[in-house]
Structure formats: C-alpha cells, structure tokens
Amino acid sequence: QVQLVESGGGLVQPGGSMRLSCAASGNFFNLNAMGWYRQAPGKERELVATIPLGGVTKYADSVKGRFTSSRDNAKNTVFLQMNSLKPEDTAVYYCNAEVTLPHWSVYTAWGQGTQVTVSS
C-alpha cells in the first residue's frame, strides 16, 4: 500500500511560478512511472506530465515549455515546477504513481489533490 500527498498549491498571479511536490509513503517495493494530472471545474481530468523510472518525461501540449516535472527517487518524491502560469492552469492537481508492491503486485496510487488558482 502506498499513500501520495501533494503539497505546494495555492494562489498565484498570472505569469508567476509555483512548485508542487508529491511524497510517497507506505509499504512498497518500488515506484515506477509517476505523473501529474489536473482537473478544472466542468472538465475531465487530464494528463499534465508523466515521468517514467529512467525514462523521458512527457508533457501535455498545453504545458510544454512552461512546466517541468522531476523526481527524487531517494526521497520517493516527484515535483512539478510550473512557470509562466496562466488562468487556464487553474485546477486541482493530482499526483499519480504506478507502484510495485511486495510480492510483485502492481498498484496505481492517486493523491487527494492540491488546488492551484491562477488569478490577478
């Protein structure tokens, strides 16, 4: 079992920056791919970024060049650096991880989300 907890959300001005963190804890063998999703009111949840273990990070077209995702495997933490924020980036941001549990079972974990509001 693994728990993901996001932090770092809040209110930011358009054009500003914000850094989100997601820390994993619990009993697991390994964190595999990790990613970020977001959901705005009235919209479906969408992929923001996904970063595989030892692979190349992929981003949604809407955030390319502005957002950067990274991970610290030693600390079981994934980050999302958001720059040049726009009002349309306003959403609840969720952390996601593919987790290998003891005895080699696979579990998809989700955080509870953190609100990011971009407004002047």
N, C-alpha and C positions, 0 to 999 in steps of 0.2 A: 504494500500500500504506500502511496506517495501523496503528499499534500503540496500544492503550489500556492504561494502567497505573493500577489503583486503589491508593489508599493511605488510611490513617486508621482501619482496623479494629482490633479488639482486644476486650478485656473491659471491660464497663461494668455498673454496678449498675442494677437496675430503677428507673425514674424519671429516670435520668441522660440525658446528651446525648452525641452523637458526630457528628463531621463527616467525611464521606468525600469524597475528591477523585478525579477521573479525568482524567488528562492524555493528550491525543492527540499523537502524533508520527508523522513519516513524510512521504511524498510524496503530497499530496492537494490538490485544488483548494478544497474547502470541506467543512465539517462541516454536515450538515443536522440532522435530528432526533437528539437524544441522549436516553438513558434509563437507568434503573436497574432491574435485576431482582434477585431473590433466590431462593435455593433452600435449604430446610431439609432435613435428613435424612429420607428417606422421602417427600418431597413433590416435586411438579413445580415447575419454575422458574416464577415468577410475576412479572408486571409490578408494579413499585413506583411508578415515576413516568416520565413521558415529557415532554420539553420540546422542542418544535419550534423551528426557527430563526424568530424573530419571531412566535411563536405563544403560546398559553396552555398552561401546564403542566397536565397531568392526573395525578391520583394514584389509586392503588388505595383503595377504601373503607376498608381496614384501617389506612391510614396518614394519611388526611385529618385535618388539624388538628394533626398531630404532626410530619410530615416536610415539608421544603421543599427543592425542587431549584432550582438556578440554574446559570447558565453564564457564563463569561468568554470571549467569542469571541476577544478579542485574545490570550489565552493558551491557546486551544484546550483549555479545561478545563471540566468540569462538576462540580458539587458536590451533595451530599446531606446536608442538615442534619437530624439525627434527634433529636427531643426526646421526653420522656416515654416512654422506651423500656420495652418490656415483654419478658418472657421469650420470648414467641411471635415477637418480632422476630429472634430468633437464627437466623442463616442465613449462607450465603456470598452476598455482594452482588457483582453483576456490572454493569459499565458496558457500554453498548451505544451504537453510533452508526451512522447512515446517512451514508456518505461519498461525495462526488463526487470521483472520481479524475481525473487528467489525461486528456484526450480524452473526457471526459463519461461515462465508465463509472461505475456505482454499486456500492458495496461495503458490506456490512454487517459491521462490526467488533465484536468482543467482547473485553473484558478477561478476565484469568485469575481474577479474583475476589479478594475480601478477606473474611476471617472476622469476623463480628460476633457476639459472645456476650454476652447479657444475663442476668446471674445474680448473686444475692446471695452 
